[in-house]
Each structure stands twice: as structure tokens, then as C-alpha cells.
């Protein structure tokens, strides 16, 4: 790989994913509040998360292609996988840091708000008061700043690695 690593693509992808995640969630949630779309906030957050995986996939593809171009069109499966993993891990770290900033400085009431929205979603799903009460400790942990950071780090890294495992099959050089 001529010691070429896709750091530029990794950092750009991480920043785009992080900013998109908080921006899309904030805008969609705000529109939902003002226009009463009736879409639960946890659903909006989930959809935003899925869209970040598409962005991550594009970043991984771009990084793999960049490494392939820099090595005269040669790219082994291992090189492609390494490029994808670097981008996935870097994106996970940046997204976790952006999540930390968001939860602590931009929207410090995020955990309380999301806990309330999660409870509303369970009520709407017909969960009993006992089921809701049993779910609350786990939800409290999930919506903490640390929980959000861990989900971003693990989610982006694991999903990005899976994307890289598959994408490397198609981007590697064909002998």
C-alpha cells in the first residue's frame, strides 16, 4: 500500500457523519415538534442513524478508491479492508466526540428528553406500566452521554467494518 492510508477521507467522513447525525436529528425533531408530524423522536433518531451508515459507506468507498488510485490501480483485499477499517474507526471516534459535545454543550437536556420520548413510544406501543418501569434503568443508561458516545463508537466501527468486508470484495484489483 506504499504506506498510504486514507486519513483525509477518514476525517472528512467522520466529520460529515457526526455533523449530519446531530444536524438531521435536531432539524427533524424541531420540525416534528412544530408541525406535529406524529413521528416519535426515537424513530427520527433511528432513521438519522441509518442515513449515517450510507454516508459511512460512501466514505469507505472513496477511501478505498483513493488508495487504489495512489498505487496505480492495484489494491488487494487486505489493503481495501484496512482502508475501510481505518475510516470506520476514525468515523466512530469523531462521531463519539461530536456526540459528547452535543450532549454536554449543545443540548444538555438530551438524555432527559430522549428518556421521556422513549417512555412515550412504549406507551404508544401498548407496553404495561410494569414493562415500562423494567425498561427505564436500561434506557437511562442508553441515553447518557457515555451511552451515546459508546453507541456511536461501536456502531460506526462495527457497521463500517462490515461494510468494508463486503465492499473490499468489489473494489480490490481484479488480478
KEKE-514854 format. One record per residue (C-alpha): x, y, z; chain; residue number from 0. Coordinates in steps of 0.001 Angstrom, whole numbers. Layout:
miro X X, Y Y, Z Z, chain A, n NUM
...
This chain:
miro X 0, Y 0, Z 0, chain A, n 0
miro X 3046, Y 2259, Z -160, chain A, n 1
miro X 2269, Y 3439, Z 3378, chain A, n 2
miro X -723, Y 5360, Z 2074, chain A, n 3
miro X -3638, Y 5495, Z 4432, chain A, n 4
miro X -6966, Y 7201, Z 3837, chain A, n 5
miro X -6664, Y 9708, Z 6704, chain A, n 6
miro X -8176, Y 12571, Z 4725, chain A, n 7
miro X -11236, Y 10514, Z 3773, chain A, n 8
miro X -11472, Y 9161, Z 7317, chain A, n 9
miro X -11520, Y 12595, Z 8917, chain A, n 10
miro X -13879, Y 14072, Z 6332, chain A, n 11
miro X -16243, Y 11099, Z 6639, chain A, n 12
miro X -16159, Y 11290, Z 10433, chain A, n 13
miro X -16948, Y 14996, Z 10450, chain A, n 14
miro X -19739, Y 14635, Z 7896, chain A, n 15
miro X -21302, Y 11716, Z 9795, chain A, n 16
miro X -21058, Y 13477, Z 13155, chain A, n 17
miro X -22409, Y 16788, Z 11931, chain A, n 18
miro X -25114, Y 15105, Z 9847, chain A, n 19
miro X -26224, Y 12977, Z 12805, chain A, n 20
miro X -26755, Y 15872, Z 15191, chain A, n 21
miro X -27930, Y 18271, Z 12493, chain A, n 22
miro X -30507, Y 15972, Z 10948, chain A, n 23
miro X -31802, Y 14868, Z 14328, chain A, n 24
miro X -32072, Y 18442, Z 15576, chain A, n 25
miro X -33808, Y 19733, Z 12444, chain A, n 26
miro X -36179, Y 16772, Z 12072, chain A, n 27
miro X -37072, Y 16800, Z 15761, chain A, n 28
miro X -37677, Y 20546, Z 15673, chain A, n 29
miro X -39911, Y 20244, Z 12596, chain A, n 30
miro X -41730, Y 17350, Z 14224, chain A, n 31
miro X -42444, Y 19476, Z 17320, chain A, n 32
miro X -43631, Y 22496, Z 15327, chain A, n 33
miro X -45674, Y 20709, Z 12689, chain A, n 34
miro X -46876, Y 17756, Z 14788, chain A, n 35
miro X -45974, Y 15098, Z 12228, chain A, n 36
miro X -46687, Y 12449, Z 14813, chain A, n 37
miro X -43338, Y 10724, Z 14292, chain A, n 38
miro X -41725, Y 9664, Z 17538, chain A, n 39
miro X -38338, Y 11214, Z 18238, chain A, n 40
miro X -36733, Y 7821, Z 18746, chain A, n 41
miro X -37820, Y 6903, Z 15203, chain A, n 42
miro X -36296, Y 10114, Z 13849, chain A, n 43
miro X -33057, Y 9332, Z 15681, chain A, n 44
miro X -33023, Y 5797, Z 14293, chain A, n 45
miro X -33566, Y 6974, Z 10722, chain A, n 46
miro X -30804, Y 9549, Z 11109, chain A, n 47
miro X -28519, Y 6765, Z 12317, chain A, n 48
miro X -29297, Y 4628, Z 9281, chain A, n 49
miro X -28523, Y 7526, Z 6961, chain A, n 50
miro X -25143, Y 7987, Z 8653, chain A, n 51
miro X -24305, Y 4416, Z 7626, chain A, n 52
miro X -24889, Y 5339, Z 3989, chain A, n 53
miro X -22535, Y 8289, Z 4408, chain A, n 54
miro X -20016, Y 5974, Z 6078, chain A, n 55
miro X -20278, Y 3543, Z 3147, chain A, n 56
miro X -19606, Y 6342, Z 663, chain A, n 57
miro X -16599, Y 7450, Z 2732, chain A, n 58
miro X -15219, Y 3916, Z 2851, chain A, n 59
miro X -15660, Y 3506, Z -898, chain A, n 60
miro X -13961, Y 6852, Z -1540, chain A, n 61
miro X -11063, Y 5898, Z 721, chain A, n 62
miro X -10588, Y 2534, Z -962, chain A, n 63
miro X -10652, Y 4130, Z -4412, chain A, n 64
miro X -8153, Y 6758, Z -3283, chain A, n 65
miro X -5688, Y 4123, Z -2082, chain A, n 66
miro X -6188, Y 2154, Z -5298, chain A, n 67
miro X -5510, Y 5257, Z -7440, chain A, n 68
miro X -2398, Y 6128, Z -5443, chain A, n 69
miro X -986, Y 2658, Z -6129, chain A, n 70
miro X -1507, Y 2658, Z -9919, chain A, n 71
miro X -4801, Y 777, Z -9752, chain A, n 72
miro X -3528, Y -2005, Z -7515, chain A, n 73
miro X -5413, Y -2831, Z -4350, chain A, n 74
miro X -5516, Y -6144, Z -2527, chain A, n 75
miro X -8467, Y -7257, Z -439, chain A, n 76
miro X -6386, Y -6708, Z 2713, chain A, n 77
miro X -5433, Y -3181, Z 1690, chain A, n 78
miro X -9045, Y -2333, Z 906, chain A, n 79
miro X -10189, Y -3816, Z 4207, chain A, n 80
miro X -7537, Y -1905, Z 6142, chain A, n 81
miro X -8573, Y 1346, Z 4455, chain A, n 82
miro X -12223, Y 665, Z 5325, chain A, n 83
miro X -11403, Y -191, Z 8925, chain A, n 84
miro X -9320, Y 2970, Z 9352, chain A, n 85
miro X -12208, Y 5054, Z 8042, chain A, n 86
miro X -14760, Y 3193, Z 10194, chain A, n 87
miro X -12729, Y 3563, Z 13399, chain A, n 88
miro X -11867, Y 7202, Z 12735, chain A, n 89
miro X -15516, Y 7949, Z 11967, chain A, n 90
miro X -16562, Y 6193, Z 15179, chain A, n 91
miro X -14121, Y 8246, Z 17251, chain A, n 92
miro X -15112, Y 11555, Z 15651, chain A, n 93
miro X -18814, Y 10746, Z 15926, chain A, n 94
miro X -18376, Y 9875, Z 19615, chain A, n 95
miro X -16592, Y 13204, Z 20198, chain A, n 96
miro X -19314, Y 15106, Z 18343, chain A, n 97
miro X -21891, Y 13242, Z 20450, chain A, n 98
miro X -20057, Y 14294, Z 23607, chain A, n 99
miro X -20130, Y 17934, Z 22525, chain A, n 100
miro X -23786, Y 17687, Z 21541, chain A, n 101
miro X -24940, Y 16012, Z 24766, chain A, n 102
miro X -22897, Y 18224, Z 27085, chain A, n 103
miro X -22858, Y 21636, Z 25418, chain A, n 104
miro X -25342, Y 21952, Z 22552, chain A, n 105
miro X -28265, Y 20047, Z 24088, chain A, n 106
miro X -27502, Y 19268, Z 27739, chain A, n 107
miro X -31110, Y 18156, Z 28322, chain A, n 108
miro X -30854, Y 15497, Z 25616, chain A, n 109
miro X -30793, Y 12463, Z 27931, chain A, n 110
miro X -33860, Y 13563, Z 29909, chain A, n 111
miro X -35732, Y 14464, Z 26726, chain A, n 112
miro X -34939, Y 11153, Z 24991, chain A, n 113
miro X -35886, Y 9189, Z 28105, chain A, n 114
miro X -39260, Y 10936, Z 28081, chain A, n 115
miro X -39680, Y 10268, Z 24342, chain A, n 116
miro X -38767, Y 6609, Z 24822, chain A, n 117
miro X -41408, Y 6307, Z 27534, chain A, n 118
miro X -43999, Y 7899, Z 25211, chain A, n 119
miro X -43071, Y 5411, Z 22482, chain A, n 120
miro X -43525, Y 2482, Z 24863, chain A, n 121
miro X -46921, Y 3798, Z 25977, chain A, n 122
miro X -47936, Y 4207, Z 22324, chain A, n 123
miro X -46816, Y 613, Z 21692, chain A, n 124
miro X -49154, Y -576, Z 24458, chain A, n 125
miro X -46487, Y -1550, Z 26986, chain A, n 126
miro X -47730, Y -2066, Z 30528, chain A, n 127
miro X -46579, Y 191, Z 33383, chain A, n 128
miro X -44552, Y -2757, Z 34732, chain A, n 129
miro X -42808, Y -3278, Z 31368, chain A, n 130
miro X -42060, Y 440, Z 31145, chain A, n 131
miro X -40682, Y 517, Z 34691, chain A, n 132
miro X -38496, Y -2517, Z 33960, chain A, n 133
miro X -37087, Y -816, Z 30823, chain A, n 134
miro X -36253, Y 2514, Z 32433, chain A, n 135
miro X -32856, Y 1674, Z 34008, chain A, n 136
miro X -31505, Y 416, Z 30684, chain A, n 137
miro X -32933, Y 3405, Z 28848, chain A, n 138
miro X -31406, Y 5808, Z 31372, chain A, n 139
miro X -28006, Y 4257, Z 30668, chain A, n 140
miro X -28571, Y 4253, Z 26901, chain A, n 141
miro X -29360, Y 7961, Z 26764, chain A, n 142
miro X -26464, Y 9154, Z 28954, chain A, n 143
miro X -23611, Y 10996, Z 27266, chain A, n 144
miro X -21358, Y 7965, Z 27803, chain A, n 145
miro X -24006, Y 5661, Z 26383, chain A, n 146
miro X -24379, Y 7845, Z 23317, chain A, n 147
miro X -20619, Y 8003, Z 22812, chain A, n 148
miro X -20253, Y 4236, Z 23152, chain A, n 149
miro X -23099, Y 3608, Z 20698, chain A, n 150
miro X -21506, Y 5974, Z 18168, chain A, n 151
miro X -18056, Y 4448, Z 18545, chain A, n 152
miro X -19155, Y 824, Z 18441, chain A, n 153
miro X -21922, Y 1333, Z 15890, chain A, n 154
miro X -19856, Y 3211, Z 13333, chain A, n 155
miro X -16804, Y 982, Z 13809, chain A, n 156
miro X -18647, Y -2352, Z 13643, chain A, n 157
miro X -21008, Y -1356, Z 10823, chain A, n 158
miro X -18142, Y 262, Z 8923, chain A, n 159
miro X -16046, Y -2880, Z 9264, chain A, n 160
miro X -18912, Y -4996, Z 7905, chain A, n 161
miro X -19343, Y -2542, Z 5034, chain A, n 162
miro X -15580, Y -2701, Z 4381, chain A, n 163
miro X -15560, Y -6529, Z 4450, chain A, n 164
miro X -18164, Y -6604, Z 1698, chain A, n 165
miro X -17085, Y -3563, Z -293, chain A, n 166
miro X -13445, Y -4683, Z -418, chain A, n 167
miro X -14577, Y -7671, Z -2489, chain A, n 168
miro X -15744, Y -5335, Z -5227, chain A, n 169
miro X -13118, Y -2578, Z -5050, chain A, n 170
miro X -9972, Y -4743, Z -4903, chain A, n 171
miro X -7955, Y -5219, Z -8051, chain A, n 172
miro X -9146, Y -7975, Z -10343, chain A, n 173
miro X -5730, Y -9636, Z -10752, chain A, n 174
